[in-house]
Amino acid sequence: MDKFSAMQAFVRVVEAGTFTKAADSMAMPKPTITRLIQTLEKELDTKLLNRTTRKVTVTADGAAYYERAGRLLSEMEELEASMSRAKASPRGRLKVDIPASLGIAVIIPALPDFYARYPDIQLDLGVSDRPVDIIAENVDCVVRGGELIDQSLVARRIGEFYLMSCASPAYLKRHGTPQHPAELEDSHRMIRYASPRNGKLYSFEYYKDGETVEVGGNYLLSVNDSRAGVVAALAGLGVLHTATFQVQDYISTGALEPLFNGWCTESIPLHVVYPPNRHLSNKVRVFVDWVAELFAKHDLIQRKSTLPA
């Protein structure tokens, strides 16, 4: 048995969901795919797949084998790439996880430029704010904002962003426009952000002329997705404190109004993070360089016109 081909066939069937689609993607007859996997199961003495007339699912042993096999195939692909012309033209599968708000506002709209440069990279993009176990989930790298929690990981700083407060004109008409952050504590409704990791509610923090104000005032709504907070602010539900890149366009159109001119927040670093024991492959390297270049020149990250002075 060609174990390497059998392993490839198994991984492709799991990803494609059917033998037919896997056979088409590998340009092989379906009976060949079937025979390879049957032989693999026989040699391993375990059932890897549950087969029905409509779909294929993995068994518990199959899921474990898939994770290890996928990693081995990826490493083999990198080894071959390093010995071929692929070093000059990166290729292969790249698994990346990015924050939802940053991905939707900045990264995903710019991907045509990435693919124009690197058409042979297959990008598996996780878009969420959930905590990701890079090692266990076999993720090549993640983009994250804020201070790093796991100091065992390798990180490259690729940019920074700021937070700002804003509210809809309708909300300010009903409740008045606060002139000092401390006014939020008693007389305004705040849209609070809760960490998807542990549910922690974040305060609003401001700095001006050496004065620091931290507000954790009353709220009727908290969200664990920053995009939901923007929608809530647009609906007039309260004062929002969020990343500038999420609200700049709404401020430009007048849908939201910036608050507390003269107050600012500390910058929040943006990092690309990857495992320390994983070879920084050429495809990972070009993605890291591309996203760093993107942040360095992107209007929503760099624009200062809507920031408090």
C-alpha positions as CSV (number, residue, x, y, z in Angstrom):
1,M,0.0,0.0,0.0
2,D,1.1,3.5,-0.8
3,K,0.6,4.8,2.8
4,F,1.3,8.4,1.8
5,S,-1.4,8.3,-0.9
6,A,-3.8,6.6,1.4
7,M,-3.2,9.3,4.1
8,Q,-3.8,12.0,1.5
9,A,-7.0,10.3,0.3
10,F,-8.3,10.0,3.9
11,V,-7.6,13.7,4.7
12,R,-9.3,14.8,1.5
13,V,-12.4,12.7,2.1
14,V,-12.8,14.2,5.6
15,E,-12.4,17.7,4.3
16,A,-14.6,17.2,1.2
17,G,-17.3,15.2,3.0
18,T,-17.8,12.7,0.3
19,F,-15.7,10.2,-1.7
20,T,-16.9,11.6,-5.0
21,K,-15.8,15.2,-4.2
22,A,-12.5,13.9,-2.8
23,A,-11.9,11.8,-6.0
24,D,-12.6,14.8,-8.2
25,S,-10.3,17.1,-6.3
26,M,-7.5,14.6,-6.4
27,A,-8.2,13.7,-10.1
28,M,-8.4,10.0,-9.2
29,P,-11.2,7.4,-9.8
30,K,-13.6,7.0,-6.9
31,P,-12.9,3.3,-6.6
32,T,-9.2,4.1,-6.1
33,I,-10.0,6.4,-3.2
34,T,-12.2,3.8,-1.7
35,R,-9.6,1.1,-2.0
36,L,-6.9,3.3,-0.5
37,I,-8.9,4.0,2.6
38,Q,-10.1,0.5,3.1
39,T,-6.5,-0.7,2.9
40,L,-5.5,2.0,5.4
41,E,-8.3,1.0,7.8
42,K,-7.2,-2.7,7.5
43,E,-3.6,-1.9,8.2
44,L,-4.5,0.3,11.2
45,D,-7.0,-2.3,12.4
46,T,-9.6,0.4,13.1
47,K,-12.5,2.1,11.5
48,L,-11.8,5.6,10.4
49,L,-15.0,6.6,8.6
50,N,-18.7,6.0,9.0
51,R,-20.2,5.7,5.6
52,T,-23.9,6.3,4.6
53,T,-25.5,6.8,1.2
54,R,-25.5,10.6,1.7
55,K,-22.4,11.5,3.7
56,V,-19.2,10.4,5.4
57,T,-18.4,11.2,9.0
58,V,-15.3,10.4,11.0
59,T,-15.1,8.0,13.9
60,A,-13.4,9.0,17.2
61,D,-10.2,7.2,15.9
62,G,-10.7,8.8,12.5
63,A,-10.8,12.3,14.1
64,A,-7.6,11.7,16.0
65,Y,-5.9,10.2,12.9
66,Y,-7.1,13.2,10.8
67,E,-5.4,15.8,13.1
68,R,-2.1,14.0,13.1
69,A,-2.2,13.1,9.4
70,G,-3.1,16.7,8.4
71,R,-0.1,17.9,10.4
72,L,2.3,15.4,8.8
73,L,1.1,16.2,5.3
74,S,1.5,19.9,6.0
75,E,5.0,19.4,7.2
76,M,5.8,17.2,4.2
77,E,4.4,19.9,1.9
78,E,6.6,22.5,3.6
79,L,9.7,20.3,3.2
80,E,9.0,19.8,-0.5
81,A,8.3,23.5,-1.0
82,S,11.7,24.4,0.6
83,M,13.4,22.2,-1.9
84,S,11.6,23.6,-4.9
85,R,10.6,26.7,-6.7
86,A,7.8,27.1,-4.2
87,K,10.3,29.0,-2.0
88,A,10.0,31.9,-4.5
89,S,6.3,31.4,-5.0
90,P,4.7,30.2,-1.7
91,R,2.0,27.5,-1.9
92,G,-0.1,25.3,0.3
93,R,-2.6,25.4,3.0
94,L,-2.4,28.2,5.6
95,K,-4.6,28.1,8.7
96,V,-5.1,31.6,10.3
97,D,-7.4,32.9,13.0
98,I,-8.3,36.6,13.2
99,P,-10.7,38.7,15.3
100,A,-14.1,39.1,13.7
101,S,-14.2,42.9,13.8
102,L,-10.7,43.4,12.5
103,G,-11.2,40.7,9.9
104,I,-14.4,42.0,8.5
105,A,-13.4,45.7,8.5
106,V,-9.8,45.5,7.4
107,I,-8.3,42.1,6.5
108,I,-10.9,40.3,4.4
109,P,-11.7,43.3,2.1
110,A,-7.9,43.4,1.3
111,L,-7.5,39.7,0.5
112,P,-7.7,40.2,-3.3
113,D,-4.3,41.9,-3.0
114,F,-3.0,38.9,-1.0
115,Y,-4.2,36.4,-3.6
116,A,-2.8,38.6,-6.5
117,R,0.6,38.2,-4.9
118,Y,0.3,34.6,-3.6
119,P,-2.3,32.8,-5.8
120,D,-1.1,29.3,-4.7
121,I,-1.8,29.7,-1.0
122,Q,-5.0,28.1,0.3
123,L,-6.2,30.2,3.2
124,D,-8.4,28.6,5.9
125,L,-9.5,31.7,7.8
126,G,-11.1,31.4,11.3
127,V,-13.1,34.6,12.0
128,S,-14.1,34.9,15.6
129,D,-13.3,36.4,19.0
130,R,-13.2,33.0,20.8
131,P,-9.9,31.8,22.4
132,V,-8.0,29.6,20.1
133,D,-5.6,26.8,21.2
134,I,-3.0,27.2,18.4
135,I,-1.3,23.9,19.2
136,A,-4.3,21.7,19.7
137,E,-6.2,23.2,16.7
138,N,-3.2,23.1,14.4
139,V,-3.4,26.8,13.6
140,D,-0.4,28.3,11.8
141,C,-0.8,31.8,13.3
142,V,-3.4,34.1,14.8
143,V,-3.8,37.9,14.7
144,R,-4.7,39.3,18.1
145,G,-5.1,42.7,19.8
146,G,-4.0,43.5,23.3
147,E,-1.3,42.2,25.6
148,L,-0.3,38.6,25.1
149,I,-1.6,36.1,27.7
150,D,0.4,33.1,26.8
151,Q,4.1,34.1,27.0
152,S,5.3,30.8,25.6
153,L,4.1,31.8,22.1
154,V,6.1,33.8,19.6
155,A,4.7,37.2,18.6
156,R,5.5,39.9,16.1
157,R,4.0,43.3,16.7
158,I,2.4,44.4,13.4
159,G,0.5,47.6,14.4
160,E,-1.7,49.2,17.0
161,F,-5.1,50.8,17.3
162,Y,-7.1,53.0,19.7
163,L,-10.4,53.1,21.4
164,M,-12.9,55.9,21.3
165,S,-16.3,56.7,22.7
166,C,-19.3,57.6,20.6
167,A,-23.1,57.6,20.5
168,S,-25.9,58.1,18.1
169,P,-27.5,61.5,17.6
170,A,-30.8,60.1,18.7
171,Y,-29.3,58.9,22.0
172,L,-27.6,62.2,22.7
173,K,-30.8,64.1,21.9
174,R,-32.6,62.1,24.6
175,H,-29.9,62.0,27.2
176,G,-27.7,65.0,26.5
177,T,-24.0,65.1,25.4
178,P,-21.6,64.3,28.2
179,Q,-18.7,66.7,28.5
180,H,-16.5,64.7,30.9
181,P,-16.1,60.9,31.1
182,A,-17.1,60.9,34.7
183,E,-20.6,61.9,33.7
184,L,-21.2,58.4,32.2
185,E,-21.1,56.9,35.7
186,D,-24.4,58.3,36.9
187,S,-26.5,59.8,34.1
188,H,-25.8,57.7,31.0
189,R,-26.3,54.2,29.7
190,M,-23.2,52.4,28.5
191,I,-22.8,49.5,26.1
192,R,-20.3,47.3,27.9
193,Y,-18.0,44.8,26.2
194,A,-17.6,41.4,27.9
195,S,-14.7,39.1,27.2
196,P,-15.6,36.0,25.2
197,R,-12.9,34.2,27.1
198,N,-14.2,34.7,30.7
199,G,-17.1,37.1,30.6
200,K,-15.1,40.0,32.2
201,L,-16.7,43.4,31.7
202,Y,-14.3,46.0,30.5
203,S,-14.3,49.5,31.8
204,F,-14.1,52.7,29.8
205,E,-10.6,54.3,30.3
206,Y,-9.5,57.8,29.4
207,Y,-6.4,59.9,29.8
208,K,-5.9,63.7,29.6
209,D,-3.1,66.0,31.0
210,G,-2.0,63.4,33.5
211,E,-5.6,62.7,34.7
212,T,-6.9,59.1,34.4
213,V,-10.6,58.3,34.5
214,E,-11.9,54.7,34.6
215,V,-15.7,54.3,34.2
216,G,-17.6,51.1,34.8
217,G,-21.0,52.6,35.0
218,N,-24.5,51.4,34.7
219,Y,-25.5,49.5,31.7
220,L,-28.6,47.8,30.2
221,L,-26.7,45.9,27.6
222,S,-23.4,44.1,27.5
223,V,-22.1,42.2,24.4
224,N,-19.2,39.7,23.8
225,D,-18.9,40.7,20.2
226,S,-17.7,44.2,19.4
227,R,-19.7,44.3,16.1
228,A,-22.8,43.8,18.1
229,G,-21.9,46.8,20.2
230,V,-21.6,49.0,17.1
231,V,-25.1,47.9,16.0
232,A,-26.4,48.7,19.5
233,A,-24.9,52.1,19.4
234,L,-26.4,52.8,16.0
235,A,-29.8,51.8,17.5
236,G,-29.4,54.5,20.2
237,L,-29.0,52.1,23.1
238,G,-26.2,53.9,24.8
239,V,-22.6,55.2,24.7
240,L,-20.1,52.8,23.1
241,H,-16.3,52.6,23.7
242,T,-14.7,50.6,20.9
243,A,-11.9,50.4,18.4
244,T,-11.7,53.4,16.1
245,F,-11.6,51.3,12.9
246,Q,-15.1,50.0,13.7
247,V,-16.8,53.3,13.9
248,Q,-14.8,55.8,11.8
249,D,-17.0,55.4,8.8
250,Y,-20.2,55.8,10.8
251,I,-18.7,59.0,12.4
252,S,-17.9,60.3,8.9
253,T,-21.5,59.9,7.8
254,G,-22.9,61.3,11.1
255,A,-24.6,58.1,12.1
256,L,-22.4,58.2,15.3
257,E,-20.9,61.2,17.1
258,P,-17.5,61.2,18.8
259,L,-17.4,62.1,22.5
260,F,-14.8,63.6,24.9
261,N,-12.6,65.7,22.5
262,G,-9.2,66.0,24.1
263,W,-9.4,62.7,25.9
264,C,-7.6,59.6,24.6
265,T,-6.8,56.0,25.3
266,E,-3.5,54.1,25.3
267,S,-2.7,52.4,22.1
268,I,-3.5,48.7,21.9
269,P,-0.9,46.5,20.2
270,L,-1.7,44.2,17.3
271,H,0.4,41.0,17.0
272,V,0.7,37.9,14.8
273,V,1.2,35.0,17.1
274,Y,2.5,31.5,16.3
275,P,3.9,28.5,18.2
276,P,7.6,28.6,19.2
277,N,8.3,25.1,18.1
278,R,6.8,25.5,14.6
279,H,9.0,26.4,11.7
280,L,8.1,29.8,10.3
281,S,7.3,28.5,6.9
282,N,7.5,30.7,3.8
283,K,3.7,30.9,3.5
284,V,3.4,32.0,7.1
285,R,6.2,34.5,6.6
286,V,4.6,36.1,3.6
287,F,1.2,36.4,5.3
288,V,2.8,38.0,8.4
289,D,4.7,40.5,6.2
290,W,1.5,41.2,4.1
291,V,-0.7,41.9,7.1
292,A,1.9,44.1,8.7
293,E,2.2,46.1,5.5
294,L,-1.7,46.3,5.3
295,F,-2.0,47.7,8.8
296,A,0.8,50.2,8.2
297,K,-1.1,51.9,5.4
298,H,-4.8,51.1,5.9
299,D,-7.0,54.1,6.3
300,L,-9.2,52.6,9.1
301,I,-6.1,51.8,11.2
302,Q,-4.1,54.9,10.5
303,R,-6.7,57.7,10.1
304,K,-6.6,60.2,12.9
305,S,-9.3,62.6,11.7
306,T,-12.1,61.0,13.8
307,L,-9.9,60.5,16.9
308,P,-10.4,62.8,19.9
309,A,-7.7,65.5,19.6
